[in-house]
Amino acid sequence: MFYAVNSIIDSMPKKLIIKKILAALIVFITISAITVYYIKKPGLFDELKQTPIYVVALLFLLYISFIGTLAVINDATLKLCKKPIEPKESLQVTMYSSFINFFGPLQSGPAFRAIYFKKLHNVDLKKFTLATFAYYIFYALISGIFLLISILGWYSAVVLPAAILLSYLAVKSSARLLKKIKMLNLKFLPYLAAATLLQLSIQALIYYFELKSLVPALGIGQVLAYTGAANFALFISFTPGALGFRESFLLFSQKIHHIDSSSIVVATTLDRAIYVSILILIGVYIIGTNIQKQFKDLGQTINR
């Protein structure tokens, strides 16, 4: 399953190998710290076991929808690059890249997608990088708004159009950047923005249902701030699912979202368990279909 990823690892410089070792160390420390936390507070494990079955089922459905939005973002990104693909293929690539992004080395998903689209669809890597950068801008902007809502209340909604206007003026004033952006099919930019907003809204819903049974008086502003803090961890993380980084961001931002440490630990444990379960099911699906052969052939192409 990891043919394409292994070809990347073989060419890794020593710095990336060290980074891989650090990632494994951070994962070990994080899991150990959470385990010790549960041992010291055994009541938390009882809370975790008491999660209603309907909540678990709902979270499964929401995470499946979340992966679906990633396929939509994939579609929007490729349309920006003027290389649209079939929805089924976009979903298959998303599923595979989500799997290796978590279980593969150093969050390999984005690198795999770039190689896949370059090799099989002749997507210009400059365009793909630029379109991916546009996605990350929307991702950071919306996550920032989520964080600000907790601080400024709903008045922070005015920040979004102001930020968009400032970004537009900055781009317009930079001839070099404007020239690069015109490489893309810009009519699909709103599509990408809407898909990103949908992705983060579903993520916020996931966190809401994970936290609601633990924090009965949970407010929408708290959930949005919690989501924003968790999302920013992805920008510096190099561990599977931002393990260790997300937890740290959530703990350090407690004064913003006002959710206690115990609730964070239980909610993130539930979140990890459900997401990993879904990824395992995806792995079984990949093995049981011809998708694996398709990606194996891609790995062999890369090796040549």
N, C-alpha and C positions, 0 to 999 in steps of 0.2 A: 504493500500500500504506500510505502514511503519512497518509491523509486525516484520520483522527481525531487523530493526533498533531500534524499541522500546524495544526489549529484551536487546539490548546493553545499552540503556539509563538507564533502570531499575537498572543495576548493576554498573552504573557510580559512582566513588568516588567523594567526595565533590570538589576536585580540578578541575575535568572535568565539574562539574556543574557550578563552578565559571567561567571557561573558556567559557562555553556556554553563560553565562550572558554577559561576556566581548565581545564576538563575536556579540551578539545582539546590544550592546551599540556602537561598532565600526561601524556596518552597519547603525544604526540610525544617528550617527554623520556624516558619509560619505554622506549619502543621503541628510541630512540637509545642509551640506556644498555645495554640488553640486547644490541644489535648490537655495540657496542664491546666488551662483555664477551666475546662469542663470538670477535671478531677477536683479542683478546688471548689467548684460550684456545681455539685451533682444535680441540683434542682433544675439547672438549665437544660440538661439532657432530657429530663422529664417534660419540660416545656416543648422541646423539639419533637418528642414522640407524640405529644398531644395535638400536633397540627392536624386539623380536620382533613379527612380524605378528599372532601370536595375542593379544598384549597389547593391540595397537591395536584388534583386533576386539572383545576383551572390554571395553575402555574405551568403545567405541561403544555396546555393548549396555547397559553400566552407565549411560551418560549418557542413553540413551533411557528407561531405567527411572527415572532421576532426574527427567526431564521428566514422566514418568507420575505420580510422587509429587507433583509440583507441581499436577497436575490433581486429585489426591485432596485435597490441601490446599485447593484452590479449592472443591471440593465440600463439604468440612467447614466452610469459612468461610461459604458460602451457607446451609448447613443451620443454622448458628448464627444467621444472619439470618432464618431461617424462610422462605427463598426457594430451595428446592432446584431444580436444573436437571438435564437429562439428562447422563449421563457423556460422551457424544460431544461435546456442546456445551462442556462443561467442558474437555475435552482440546483442542478447537479454539481456545478462548479462551486457554488456557495456551500453546499453540504460538505463536499470534500475539503475545501479550504478551511471551513469551520472546524472540521475534525483535526486536521494537521496543525491548525493554528493553536489548538489546545494541547494536543498530545505530541506534536512535532517540536523540533528545536527552535527556540528563540522566536516564537510566534511566526511560523513560516507561511501562514496563509496568504498575506499580500504578495510575497515574492513568488509563490506558486501561481497566483492568479496572473501576475504580470508575465511570467514565462509561458503560461498556458495560452493566453490571448495573443502573445507575440508569435508563438510557434504555430498555433492552429488557425488564427484569424488575421495574422499579419497586422496586429494593432501597433501603431507607432508608440514606442515606450515613452517618448516625450509627452505625447498627448495623454497617455494613460496616467503618467505621473502627475500631470497638471490637473486632470479631472479628479484624481484621487485626492490631491491637495485641496481642491474645491470642496470635496466631501468633508475633509477634516476641518476646514474653515467653518462650514455649516455646523458640524458636530460640536466644535468648541464654542461657537457663538450661541447655539441653543442651550448647551450645557451651562454656559455662563449666565444666560437669562434665568435658567432654573435656579441657580445659586442666588442670584440677586433678588428673586421673588421673596425668598425667606428674609432677606435683609431689608429690602425697601417696600415689601408688599407688592400688590398688583400694579403700583405705579411704575415698577421696573419694566413693565411691558413697553413703555415708551423708548426704552433703551434699544430694543430690537430695530425699529425703523431708523433710529438715529445711527446705530452701528452700521446698518446696511447703507445708509446715505453716505457716511464717512468712508466706508469701504469703496463705494462707487466712485466718489470723488478722488480717492487715493489712486485707484486703478486708472481713472480717466487722465490723471495728471502725469502718469508714468507711461511714456510712449513705448518703452521696451516691454513692460508688463502687458500693456494693451495688445501689443503685437503677438505676444505669446498666447494670450487668452483667445485671440481671434482664430487660433488654430482649431479651437473647439467649436462644436455646433451649439452655440449659446442658447438656442431656443429651448434646450432641454435642461438648462440650469434651474429654472423653477421646479421642474420635475424632480431633480436631485434634492433640492431644498425640502420639498414636500415629503419625499421618501425618508429623508433624514429625520425630519420632525416626527413622522409616524413611528420610525424606529425608536426614538428616544421617548415618545409618549407610551409605547408599549413597555419599554424598559421601566418607566416610572410606575406603570400599572403593576408590573411584576413585583417591584419593591414595595408597593402599597400593600398588596395582599400578603407578602412575606412578613411585613411589620405590623399589620393591623391587629393580629391576635396577641401580639406582644406589647403593643402600645395602643390601648383602647382609645385614647384621646388624640390619636394621630391626626395631624392636619395636612391638607394638600400642600401647603407651603413647605412643610417639613420634608415631605416625600420628594418634592421637586429639588430641594436643596441637597438632600441625600443622593438623589440621582445625579445631580450635577457634580458633586464631589467624587462619586464613584467613577464617573465618566472621565474626569480629568486624570485619573490614575493611569488610564490607558496610554497617555502620551509619553510617559516615562517608563512604562513597564516593559520587561522583557521575560516575564514568567508566564506560564499557562494561565489564561484567564485573568491576568494581572494579580495572581495570587500573592498576597503579602502587601502589594502596593495598594490595591483597592481598600483592604482592611485598614492600612495605615492612614490613607486619605480620609476615610470615614471617621476614624478615631480622632485625628487631628482637627477635623472640621465640626466637632460636636457642638461647639459654641454657635455654629451657624444653623445646623439642623435640629439640635437639642434632642437627640436620640441617645439613650444610655449605652454604655459599652456592652452590657450583657445582651441587650436586644440586637446590637450589631453582630455580635458573635453568633447568636442563634440564627438570625436572618441570613447571614452570609453562608452559614453551614447548610441551611435548607436550600439556598440558591445554588450553591456548588453541587449539592447532591442531585438536584433535579436536572441541572444543565449537563452534568457529566453523564447522567442516565440517558438523556436524549442523544448525546454525542455517541454513546456506545450503541444505541439503536441505529444511528446513522452509519456507524462503522459496520454493523451487521448487514445493513441494507447494501452498502457499497460492496462488501465481500460477496453477497448473494446475487449481485447483478453484473452486467457487463461493464459497469462504470470502472471497476478496478482494472480491467484489461485496457480500457481506453487510456487511463492515466499511467498504466505500466508502459504502454507504447510511447507516451509522451516522455517518460523518464528515459527510455532508450534513445529517443530522438535527441534529448538534451545531452546525454552522455557522448553521442557522436559529434 
